[in-house]
Amino acid sequence: MIPVRGVEGQKIAVLGLGRSGTATARALAAGRAEPLLWDDSPEARATAEAAGLSLTDLTRAGVWDGVASLIVSPGIPHLYPAPHKLIVRAMAAGVPVDNDIGLFFRSFATPQWDHMAVAPKVIAVTGSNGKSTTTALIHHILQVAGKPAQMGGNIGRGVLDLEPAADGGVVVLELSSYQTELARALTPDIAVFTNLTPDHLGRHGGLGGYFAAKRRLFAEGGPDRAVIGVDEPEGRYLSNQMSQGNGDDRVITVSSGQKLDKNRWSVFARKGFLAEWRKGRQVAAIDLRAIAGLPGAHNHQNACAAYAALRGLGLAPKLIERAMGSFAGLPHRSQVVGERGGVRFVNDSKATNADSAAKALQAFDRIRWIAGGLGKEGGLAALQPYLGSVVKAYLIGHSARDFALELGDTEHEICETMQRAVARAAAEAEPGDTVLLAPAAASFDQYPNFEKRGEDFMRQVQEALAQQP
């Protein structure tokens, strides 16, 4: 646990008692604050009380008197589409609103760092797609390299549930837009921006607000080094804003699919090969094609971003290359979960929007595609250029019939359930086919989250394989 600093004797309200909220409550208590804890959900309140936490009803009149700040969990809106009523009350009372990420960045560094041989570092990763894989890959390589490393934020442990810094240690954080938009302190040593595609637009009041939330990681204090994917206009703009010119080594540009300016510090992948260029010469190259845990161009972009961040820390290219080879990938992200008779079964349940599904469709040939769920704005329109590799689509969930209308000449079948979709795809698949779950939709019509959807896919795959001779 990382005790929160500078809060001794203060009343600190905490709204939301999920993973981050409960960790925040304990970290505040460890910092000798008086946490006032509340959650709208009776179930969450009961769970918190069972865990030994005391609650304070923040809806009561007068409860905000003397409160020094309000710490809000990521899923609770503070502006769009409408602010939570308790956040409105806090702001009306002049109470500053923050989140656990802000508390982490103001509490992680301590006077004990003065006695360490190597100062600890923080790498923070944000972006629309690939940030979990990029975060996990950085963490994996650091561990293989023998560096004390921790991973948290939007993946793994809550930031305040991490251990205090170790001599020479590195903390790798995945940060969503929900986390970066509100944090009052954002001071990583290295900040990574993978890419930007439309997502969470209702929460951020449109694409501009969404990008602004991501941009705060770079603008609210300024990292020592920025790794920026430049395959979209927003990344190119951000790179330009952060750089003082071609000789500025504080910015490393990253791409998958295009050559970058070789006079700048750049890392890019083309045709399965990663190349690092710096000051007009090639520094290193890695063949990514044989790394099973990083299939497809989208994962090659993740590899470039992770590689660039680690080079920014000073790790050697050969060390990074060796460690990449043992990366197994993350569950529900281009995860091979079965193979028989020349047919692969791949779980990419995390492909919850059209852009991430497009990347999955480009990673494999001859796809039997399981798609559907709770569709998002735009449907499958963005996927039309990538349907050529789809042999047949098997549609599930709430948006199955809507998706069917958008598939044009692509053969498809409305299956409704995962069980039927997997059974039909497995029965019809031929050697060389990939049965791919890449839903291009949220999971909430049939599952509580994308993880449960992916687990159901894996379960159905194992049942289908067990029935085959």
N, C-alpha and C positions, 0 to 999 in steps of 0.2 A: 504493500500500500504506500502511496505517496501522500503524506499529510499535507493539507492545504496550508499555505503560509499566509501570514498577515490577517488572520481572521479571529485571533484569540479574543474571547469574550463577546463576539458579535452574534446576533441572531441572523441566520442565513436560511431563507426559505428554499425548499427543493420541491419542484413540481414534476412528477413522473417518477415512478419507483420501479422501473425495469432494471436492466443490467447496469446502465450508466448511472441511474438515479441512486440505486442502493450503494454502489461503490462511492459515489459522491458523498452520500450521507456518512459513511464510515470515515472517509478521508477528512471531512469537515470536523467530525468529532475528534479525530486524531490530532487535528490542528487546534483543538480546544475552542471550537465554535459551538454555538447552540443551534443544531439543525432543526428546522421546522418542516416536517415531511408530509407530503400530501400526494394523492393520486386520485383521479376521477373514478377509477375502476374499483368497485368493492373487492373484487378478487385480488387485485394488486395490493390493496391495503391490507387484506387478510394475510397475504403471503409475507408482506413486510413485517407485520406484527408477529407472525409466527417465527420470523427470523430474529426477533428481539428488538426491532426498531419501534420507536414511539412516534405516534402520528399527531399532527396539529391540523385542525380543520381550517384551511386557508380561506374558506368561503365565509367565515364568521366576521361580523363587524368588528373593527378595531384591531384585527389580528396583525395588520401591517405596521402598526405603530412600533417604531424602534427597529424594524427590519433593515439590515444593511444592504442586502442584495437578494435577488431571486435567481436560482440556478434551474434552468429548464432543460428537460430531456429532448433529444433531437427530433422526435416525431411530433412535437407540439408546436403548431404555427404561432409565430409572434407578429406576423404582418399579413401575409396572403395565405389562403383566400380570405381569411378573417382571423384576427388575433384571438387567442384563447382569452376567456373572460377574466381569468386571474392575472394574466399578463397585462391586460388593460388596467386592472385595478392597481397592480404594482407600479406601472408607469405613471398612473394618475397620482400615486402617492410619492412619486419621485424616487422610487426604488430602482437601482440599476439592475438590468437583466443581463445574465451571462450564461455560459454553459460549462460543462466539465472540461472541455478543451481549453477554454480560457483559464480555468483554475490550474490545469496541468502546466501550461506554459509559464504561469507566474510562480509555480511552486516547485518545478523540477530541479532547477539550479539551486544549490545550497552553499553555504560557506565552506563545507567540507571539500568542495571541488578544488579549492586552493591547494589542497594537499595531495591531489591526484597527479600522477605522472602524465596521463593523457586525458584531456577534458572529454567528457561524454558528448555525444552528438545525437541530434534528432533529425530523422528523415521523414517528411510528411508527403503523402501521395494523394492527389485528388484527380478528378476527371470523370467523364461519363461512363466509360467502359474500360475494363482492364485494370482498374486500380487495385482490386483484391489480389489478382494474380501478380501484378507488379510488386505489391507490398510483400506478399508471401515469398516471391522469388528473391527479393533483396534480403529478407530475413534468412532464408535458406542458405544463400551464398555466404552471408556473414557467419552463420553457424559452422559451415564447412571450413571457412577460413580460420576458425578458432576464436572469433571475436565474441565477447559477451554481448548478446543481442536479445531484445525483447520486441514483441509485436502486439499492437493493440489498436484501439480506436473503433472503427467501424467493422473490424475483423478481430477475432480473438478476444482479448480482455479489454474491459473498460480502461481508459487512460489512467484513472486514479487508482485502479486496482493493480497497476504495474508495480514492480519493485523499485526502490530508490536507485539512483544511478550508480553504476559500478565504474571503476577506473578503466577508461578506454572503451566503455560500453556504448552501444548504439541502440536507440529506440526507433522502431519503424512503425509509423502510424498511417493507417488508411483513414482519410477524412472525407466524408460525404459533404455535399453542399449544405445539408441541414446542419452540419457541425461547423463548417467554416463561416456560415452567414452570420452567426451570432457571437462567436468567441471574441472577447475583448482583448485577448492576447494571442498572437499567432507569430511565433518567432522560431521556426525550425532552422537548422543549419543548412539543410538542403530541402528544397520544395520541388515536387514533381507534378507536372500537369500532363496527363496522358492524351486526352482528346476531349472534344465537346460535341455532343449530339443532343437533340431535343429530349428532355426528360424532366419530370417534376415541375412542369410549367405552371400548373395551378398553384403550387406552393410558392413559387418565386415571382409570380406576376408576369410570366413570359420568358422568352429565351434570354433577353437582355438581363433580367434579374437573376436568372440561373447562372449566367456567365459571371455576373458581378459577384455572386456568392463564392464561386470558385476563385476568382481573381483576388479576393481578400487574403488568401493564403500567401500571396506574393506582395501585396501592397500594404498590409498592416504591420510593418516592422521590417520587412525585407530580409529574405534569406541570404546567407553568404553565397549560395550558389543555386541557380534555378535550372531545372531540366524541363524542357518544354516541347511537347509534341506539336509540330507545325503542319499537320496534314489538313487542318481546318483554318478558316480565316481568323477565328478567335485566338488560336495558338500563335499564329503569325503576328497578330496584333500584340499579344502579351509578350512575345519574344522581343519585339521591337521596343516595347515600353521598358523592358528590364535591361536592355543592352545599351552600352555606350558606344557601340561600333564593333567592327569585325574583330578587333583585337581584345575584346572583353571576354575573358575566360570565366566570368561569373555566370554566363549563360551557355548551356549545352543544348543545342537543338536536336530533335529526334524525329525520325520519320520511318514509316514502313511503306515502301513502294516508290520513293523518289530520291534522287541524289540531292544532297544538300551542298551548300557553299563550303568548299573544302578549305577555304582560308579561315573559317571560323571553327570552333570546337563543335563537331557534329558527329552524331551516331545514327546511321540509317541502315535499313535492311532492304535488299533487292534480290529477288529470286532465291530466297532462302539463306543469303549470306549477310551477316552483320559486318559493317565496316565503321571504324573510328578514324576520323580525320581531325587533325589539329595543326594550325599554322601552316597549312599548305602541304602537309604530308600525311600519308596513311600510317597510323600508329599500330592498328591491329585489325584482324579479321577473324570471324567465327562462322563455321558452317552450322546453321541452326536446324537443318533439315532432319538430322538424325536424333534430335532431342525429343523423345516421345512425349514429355510433359508440356511441350510448347508447340502444338500443331497449328498451322495456318498463319496467314499474314497478320491477323490481329494479335496472335501471341508473339509474333516476331517484333511487333511494335512494343509489346510489354517487355520483351527481352532487351530491346534497345534502351527503353527507359530505365530499367533496373541496372543495366550495364553502365549507363551514363551516371547514374546516382552513385554507384560504387566506385567508378573512376574518379568522381568528384571527391570521394573519401580517400583516394590514393591507392586502392587495391589494384594489383597487377592484372593485365588482361588474361594471361594464362591461368591464373588462379580463378578468375571469374568464369572462364570457359570450362574448366574442369568441374566446378561446382554446379554450373548449369546442367551438365549432363546427368546429374543425379536428382534433378528436380522432378517430382512426380506429378505436379499440377495440383489444382484444387478440386474438391468435390463440386459437381454440378457446373463445371466450366470445361467444356470439351473433354470430358472425362470418359475414357474408354472403360465400359463396365462389363463387356462380354464379347466373345468372338467365337464363331463356329461356322465351319464350312465356307470360309472365305467371306463371311458377313460380320461386320463390326457393329456394335451397339454403343452409341455415344450419348452421354448425358450432358446437355448444355441447358439445364433448366434455368440457369441464371440469365439466359438470353430473354429478358422480359420486355424488350422493345425491338422495333424493326431493325435498328442499326446493329445491335448486337447479334440478332438473328442473321442479318446479312453477312456478318463476318464469319459466322459458323457455316453458312451455306457456301462460302467461298473456300472453306478449308478442306472440303471433301468432294470426291467425284461420285456420281451415281447414288443419289441420296433418296432414301425413303423417309420423308420428313413428317414428324409428329409435331403439330402446331395447334395453337388455340389456347383459350383461357379467357380472361377478362381483357378484351382488346383495348388498346390505347388510341388516342387521337391520331388519325392518319392511317390506321389499319395497316394493310400490307403494301400500300402504294410504293414505299421506298424499296420494296423487295423485288419489284418486277424485273430489274436487270439481272438478278441472281437466281432466277428460277430455272435456268437452263440445265442445271445439274440435278434438278429434282425429278426423279422417275415417277414418284407418286407422293401425294400429301395425304396424311391421315389426320383429320381435324377433330379436336376435342373441345369440350367446355362451352361456356356462354357464347363465345364469338364464332363457333364452328360454322354456322350458316352464313354469317357475314363474311368470313374469310373465304368461304367457297365461292362467293360471288366475285371475289377479287382475283381469283387464280387463273382466269381466262382458259387457255387451252391446256393448262397443267392438269394431268389426271389427279383426281382426288376422291376421297371417300369420307363421309361424315360418320365418325365413330362414337362421338359423345364422350366416352370414358377412356382412361389410360389403358385399362385392361384390354379393351377391344382393339384399340389402336396398336398396341404392341403385338398382340396376337395376330392381327391381320398383316402387319408389316413383316413380322418374323416368318409367317407362312408364305408370303409372296417374294421375299428377298432372295436374290441370286448371288452367287459368288462375285465378289467385287463391290457389292452394295454396302452402304452404311445406313443403318437405321439411326436417325438423328432426332433426338428431342431438342428442339430449339423453338420454344413456343411463340415468341414475338408478342407476348401478352403477359399480363400479371396473372398470378395464381389464385387470387382471392375468391374466385367463383367456386372452386372445388377444394382448395387447400389453404391452410393458414399462412403459408409462405412458399417461396420457390424451393427451399430445401426439402420440404415434405413432398412436393411434386416430384422432385428428382429422386427421392427415396422410393416413391411409388413406382416410377419408371424402372428403377433398378430391380425392384422386387418382381415386377411383371416380366422383365427380361429374364431373370433367373428362372421364373416359372415356365416361360416359353422355351428356354433352352433345355430345361429338364424334360420337357415333353417331346423334344426332337430326338430321333434315333442317333 
